Structures are given as C-alpha cells and as structure tokens.
Amino acid sequence: MNNHKLEIACFNLESALIAQEGGADRIELCDDFSLGGVTPNYGTVETARKLIAIDLFVMIRPRGGNFIYTRDEFEQMKKDILHFKDMKVNGFVFGILNDGGSVNKEQNKTLVELAKPFPCTFHRAFDVSQNLSKNIEDVIACGFKTILTSGQTKSAMDGISQLSALVNYSNGRISIMPGGGVRSSNISLLKEKVNTSFYHSSAIIKNNLADLNEVKLLKQKLG
C-alpha cells in the first residue's frame, strides 16, 4: 500500500493552518486538548472552512468523559452535525457506547445517516469498548468508513500488533487509522508493521499547537 496519508488532530484554528501548511492530507478539528477533544464552536469551524482547503473533519463530542450520552446530549450531536453540514465540512468524527462498553448501534447509525453524504470516523471510544471483533462488526454495520484506534492500549506503538491484527481482520471493509502518540520518530515503523491508508497525529511538541516541522517530517516519512 503506497498511498499513505496523514490526518492531524487540531485543537484550535492555528494548528489547523499549521497542519495545512505542513502538507497534511486531512484535519480533525476539535476543541479542548485537556479533554481529548470536544465539538469545536461554530465560529471556529466557519473560519476554518474559509481558510482550509484540505479535507476538514469535525469532532462531534458534546463533553469530555465517557462516551455514553443522555437524550439531550444526543439531540445536541444531531443539531451539530446538521449545522456543520451547512458549512460544507468533509466529514465527522464521533463514537457512542452503551453502558458496559458495547457500541450503541442505534444512536451511531442515526448520526451516520444524518451525516450523509459525508463520511464518519468512529473515534477512540473504540479503545475503551469491549469485545473487539463484535465491536468492529458493529461499527462497520453502522456505516462508518474509518476507526481511529491505538489498538486498545495507551499508544499506537504499544498497540502495534493489535493494529496490524485489526487491519487484517477488517480486510478492507473499513479503514483502521492508528492514533495515540504517533510521531515522526515512530511513524515509519507503524507504516511498516500496520500498513494502512491513514495515520493520525496531533503533531504537538509543546503549547498544544501543531508543530510545523513535525507535520512536515510525519508527511515525509509516510512517503
């Protein structure tokens, strides 16, 4: 597989502009680095869409913490997707679990349908879910195009064997995107061992901002 691409998780507009300048293929735009990313505000996305020419995916996550949402939170997620669709974003990133760690098929499918024709990524809620093979089948059944995962470990490097197994298990039915501690120092090994289409990094070295040189190095090493 020679077509390796880079997604940069950006927690502010400045990072998104740095990621674009550095040659990233796609941006995952969210807010609040300390919470691991939540839904960005409408103004940020509106401005980003004007300034960002590459693909712009938006995280739909109403709060930090677990991935089990109340009725009101779920309604907010639906509203946010509709609002961002009007802004002509390119895709969405979210994931909803049931109590106990299984994939909430009904709610996820509702959001995936609402997001159409834009593709959806199931984010790292996957890493706190249980029963990997069942959950990957459920995520595929919901209509997601990509799973962002560290292989259910602290980092993609720790989960490298699980990531490789997930790629083999999914057999092209869904894209497995390694994320979690992905840096220019380890992306070559990840590419070699996992060999998937997209790789995910925040490219943050300090100050919660993407680092231009790191983005360039990541992209260069993906080839």
N, C-alpha and C positions, 0 to 999 in steps of 0.2 A: 504494500500500500504506500504510494508515494505522495498522495495528496493530504499531507498533514497540515492541520490548521490550528490557529491559536485564538482562544477566547480569553479576554481579560475581564475579570470582575472589577468593576469600578464603583466606588462608594461616594463619588462626587463627580461633578462635571469636569473639573480639572484633570482628574485621572482618565476620564473618557477621551479627552482631547490628546493627552499624552499617549494613550494606547493607540489611537488612530495614527498619530504621527510616527509611532514606533513600528507600524506595519501590522498591527493585529487584524485578524480577519473578522472578529465579532466582539461586541461589547455586551457584557451582562451588567446592566445598570441597576444599582440598588442604593440604599441609604443605610447609614449607621454601621460602621465597621465593627463596633464593640458588640453588636448583637448578631453578627454574622450575616447581616444584610436583611433589610425590610423594604417594603414598597417605597420607591422614591416619590417625592412630591410632584404634582402635575407640572409645576413651573420648570423644574429641573429637566423633566423629560421633554417638555415642549422646546426648551432652549437646546437641549442635546440633539433633538431631531433636526433642528435647523443647522447645527454645526457639524454633525457626524454623518459622513457619507457611507461608512461601512454599516454592516448589519447591527441593529440595536435591539437586543432582547431586554425585557424589563422584568424584574422580580416582582411577584405578587405574593406578599407575605405581610399580613396586617400588623404583626408584632413579633418580637423575639420569643424565645422559649420553645415549647413543644409544637408539634405540627397537627394538633387536634383543635379544631376551631368551632366556636359557637355559631349558632344560626346567624347572628348579627355580623360576625366576622366573615362568614362565608358570603353573605349578601354584599359586604364591602368588597370582597375579592371579585365578585361578578361585576360590580359597578366599575372597579378599577380597570378590569380588562376591557370593558366597553369604551371607557374613556380613552385608554391608550391606543385602542384600535383606531379611533378617530384621528390620533396623532401620527398614524402611519408608522408605528414601530414594526419590527420584523418578526417578533416572537415573544414568548413569555416563559417564565421560569417559576415553578411552584411545586408543591407536593403536600398532600393531605393524608394523614394517617388516622386509623381508628385507635381507640384505647386498646393497648396490647401490642401495637406495632405493625398491624397489617395495613395494607394500602386501602384507603377509602375509595373504592371503585366508583361509587355513585357520584360523590362530590367531584372527584378528579375528572371523571368523564364529562360531567356537566360543564366544567371550566374549559376543558379541551374543545368541546363542541362550540362553546361560546367564542373561543379564540379563533376559530377557523375563519379564513384560510391560513392563519399564521401558525407555525409550528410551536410546540411546547416541550420544554425540558423538565423532567422530574428531578428536583434538586436533592441536596444531601439529606433530606428526610429519609432517603433510601438507606442511609448509613445507620440510622437508628431503628430501622424496621427489622422484623424477624423473618425467618424462613425465606432465604434468598431466592430460591428457584420459583417458589409460588409468587413472590412479590414481583419478580421481573416479568412473569407472565401477566400479572395483574396490570402492571404499568404499560406493557405492550397493548393489552386489551383496552385500556383507557384511551389509546391513540397517541401517546407521547412519542416523539421522534428520538429523544435523547435522554439518557440517565447520567446525571453528574454524581460521581461517587469516588470515594477514596478506597473502595473495597471493604467498607465497614471497619476501617482502622483509623488511627489518628491522622495518617497522611497517605498520599498515593504511593510513596515509596514503601511504607510499611505494608501496604495492601497490594503490592505489585503482582504477586501470584494470584490473588483473588481477582484482580482486574483482568488479568490475562484469561482466567477461567470464565469470567463473565462475558468477555468478548467472544470466546469460543462457544459458550452456551447460547448466547443470543443469536449467533450465526447470521449476522446481517439484518436481523429483524428490527433492531433498534441500535442506535449508536451509543456506545459506552464512552463517556468522557471523563478521564482521570482528573481529579481536583483534590486540593488539600496539600499545601506545601510544595507545589510544583514550581521549580525554579530553573534557571539556566544551568545550574550545576547538576541537575539530575534529569533534565528532560530528554537528553539523548538516550539514557538507559531506559526510561519509561517508553520512549518511542520504539526502542529495540525489543523490549520484553512484552509490551502490551499491543503495540501496532494497531492503533485505532485512528479515526479520522480527525477528531478534535481533542485538544488538550486545554485545560483551564487553569489560569493562574491570576493572582491579583497583582503580581509583579511589584509588590510593595517591599521596599527595603527599609524605609523609615517614614514617619509622619503620615501614615495612612494614605499615601499618594503612590500611584503607579510610578515606577522609575523608568525613564525613557531608555536608558542604556540596557536595563534588564529586559524590557519589552523587545528591543532590537535583538538582543542575544537569544532570547527564547525563540523568536521567529527564525533567526539564522540557524539555530541548531535543529529546528524542525525540518529545515531544508525545503 
